[in-house]
């Protein structure tokens, strides 16, 4: 008779798509050469899920931790096919090594910039994130960043009412080849972050599975 009072067990989560990932979940990559070397064949842990609000809608951003302890970010993008947009932040020193700084400064001027890269003085692993040439496609656009996963709750029409939001301006460049891109974020306090990005098809994923 006591069995009547037992609660129902919560069924285990089943993951069928990376958009379902939550902190603590695991994702393994195939050993594919299209991936940067540090990701090939690696299993990463989802460390955090945050959100960006762009003019075209809400985009979750996944922060992932490698076994080495290094982290990178990725978003999901759909343009006919679905892609992972991998993102690696680089330091000011690395920016100066990769780009002519006069060309780089044109990103923030009146005209759309053209950037050529030189990779002779940087680590070979970083070269896998870099295109030989970039063309600026977005200049000084506005977005909002949330230190929270907003997929379920959405965001308010009155963004300023959300204490977890922060406004930023961003510039984006398309690479040649076009699976590369470059993103520059400028925050309200003047902090500037530069990200090298690489788009890869979802089939680079070997497996995803939930925490526990």
C-alpha positions in Angstrom: 0.0 0.0 0.0 2.9 2.3 0.7 3.8 2.2 -3.0 0.7 4.4 -3.7 2.5 7.3 -2.1 5.7 7.2 -4.1 6.2 10.2 -6.3 6.6 9.7 -10.0 10.2 9.7 -11.2 11.2 12.6 -13.5 12.1 11.0 -16.9 15.7 11.7 -17.9 16.4 14.5 -20.3 17.0 13.5 -23.9 19.1 15.8 -26.1 18.5 15.7 -29.8 19.8 19.2 -30.8 22.5 21.5 -29.4 19.8 24.2 -28.9 18.6 22.2 -25.9 22.0 22.4 -24.1 22.0 23.6 -20.5 24.9 24.3 -18.1 26.6 21.0 -17.1 25.7 19.2 -20.3 28.4 17.7 -22.5 29.2 18.0 -26.2 31.8 16.0 -28.1 33.3 17.0 -31.4 34.4 14.7 -34.2 38.1 14.8 -35.2 37.3 16.9 -38.2 40.0 19.2 -39.8 37.3 21.9 -40.4 37.4 22.5 -36.7 40.2 24.5 -34.9 42.8 22.0 -33.7 42.0 22.5 -30.0 38.4 21.3 -30.6 39.1 18.3 -32.8 37.9 15.1 -31.0 37.4 17.0 -27.7 34.5 16.7 -25.3 33.5 20.1 -23.8 31.3 21.0 -20.9 28.6 23.7 -21.2 29.6 26.2 -18.5 27.0 28.9 -19.0 24.1 30.0 -21.3 23.7 33.7 -21.8 21.7 35.8 -24.3 22.0 38.6 -26.9 19.1 40.6 -28.2 19.7 41.8 -31.7 17.4 43.7 -34.0 16.5 40.3 -35.7 15.7 38.6 -32.4 17.1 36.8 -29.4 20.2 34.6 -29.7 21.4 32.3 -26.9 25.2 32.1 -26.4 26.8 29.0 -25.0 30.0 29.2 -23.1 31.9 25.9 -23.2 35.0 24.7 -21.3 37.6 22.4 -22.8 39.4 19.7 -20.7 42.4 22.1 -20.6 40.3 24.7 -18.8 40.2 27.0 -21.8 36.8 28.4 -22.8 35.2 29.4 -26.0 31.6 30.4 -27.0 29.2 29.4 -29.7 25.9 30.3 -31.1 23.5 28.5 -33.5 22.8 30.1 -36.9 20.4 29.0 -39.6 20.8 30.2 -43.2 19.3 27.4 -45.2 21.5 24.9 -43.2 22.2 25.1 -39.5 25.7 26.0 -38.3 27.6 26.4 -35.1 29.3 29.8 -35.0 32.4 29.2 -32.8 33.9 32.3 -31.2 37.3 32.9 -29.6 38.2 36.1 -27.8 41.7 37.5 -28.5 43.8 39.9 -26.6 44.8 43.4 -27.6 48.3 42.0 -28.3 47.0 39.4 -30.6 44.9 42.0 -32.4 48.0 44.1 -33.0 49.8 41.0 -34.3 47.0 40.0 -36.7 46.0 43.4 -38.1 47.5 46.6 -39.4 46.1 49.0 -36.7 45.5 51.8 -39.1 43.2 49.4 -41.1 41.6 48.2 -37.9 40.8 51.8 -36.8 38.8 52.2 -40.0 36.2 49.9 -38.5 35.1 52.8 -36.3 35.2 55.5 -38.9 32.7 56.6 -41.5 33.5 54.0 -44.2 33.3 50.2 -44.2 36.7 48.8 -43.6 38.8 46.2 -45.4 41.2 44.2 -43.3 44.1 42.0 -44.4 45.7 39.7 -41.8 49.2 38.7 -41.2 49.7 35.5 -39.2 53.5 35.1 -39.3 54.0 36.0 -35.6 51.1 34.1 -34.0 50.6 30.6 -32.7 49.7 28.1 -35.4 46.6 27.1 -33.5 45.2 30.6 -33.7 45.7 30.7 -37.4 42.9 28.1 -37.7 40.5 30.9 -36.5 41.7 33.5 -38.9 40.7 34.4 -42.5 43.3 36.1 -44.8 40.8 39.0 -45.5 37.8 40.6 -43.9 35.2 43.0 -45.2 33.1 45.0 -42.7 29.4 44.2 -43.0 27.9 45.8 -39.9 28.9 49.1 -38.4 28.0 50.5 -35.0 24.9 48.4 -34.4 23.1 48.1 -31.1 22.5 44.9 -29.1 21.7 44.0 -25.5 23.4 41.3 -23.5 21.8 39.3 -20.7 23.8 37.4 -18.1 21.0 34.8 -18.2 19.4 32.2 -20.4 16.3 33.9 -21.9 15.1 31.1 -24.1 12.1 30.3 -21.9 11.2 33.7 -20.5 12.0 35.9 -23.5 12.9 39.6 -22.9 10.8 42.6 -22.1 10.0 45.2 -24.7 11.5 47.7 -22.2 15.0 46.3 -22.0 16.2 49.0 -19.6 13.8 47.5 -17.0 15.8 44.3 -16.9 18.6 44.6 -14.3 20.5 41.8 -16.1 20.8 43.6 -19.4 23.7 45.7 -20.7 23.7 47.7 -23.9 26.6 47.4 -26.3 27.6 48.5 -29.8 29.1 46.1 -32.2 30.9 45.9 -35.6 31.0 42.7 -37.7 33.2 41.7 -40.6 32.7 38.8 -43.0 35.7 36.8 -43.8 37.1 35.4 -47.1 36.5 32.4 -47.1 33.0 33.1 -45.8 33.0 30.6 -43.0 35.1 33.1 -41.0 34.0 36.3 -39.4 35.2 38.9 -36.9 33.1 40.5 -34.2 34.0 43.6 -32.1 31.9 44.5 -29.1 32.1 47.9 -27.4 30.5 48.2 -24.0 29.1 51.2 -22.2 32.2 51.6 -20.0 34.4 51.6 -23.1 35.7 48.1 -22.8 36.3 46.5 -26.3 36.2 42.8 -26.9 37.4 41.2 -30.2 36.3 37.8 -31.3 37.5 35.5 -34.1 34.6 33.4 -35.4 34.3 30.3 -37.5 31.1 28.7 -38.8 31.0 24.9 -39.0 28.1 22.5 -39.9 26.3 20.7 -37.1 27.6 17.4 -38.3 31.0 18.2 -36.6 29.2 17.2 -33.4 29.7 13.5 -32.4 27.3 13.4 -29.5 25.5 15.6 -26.9 24.2 14.3 -23.6 22.8 15.8 -20.4 24.6 16.4 -17.1 24.3 13.4 -14.9 
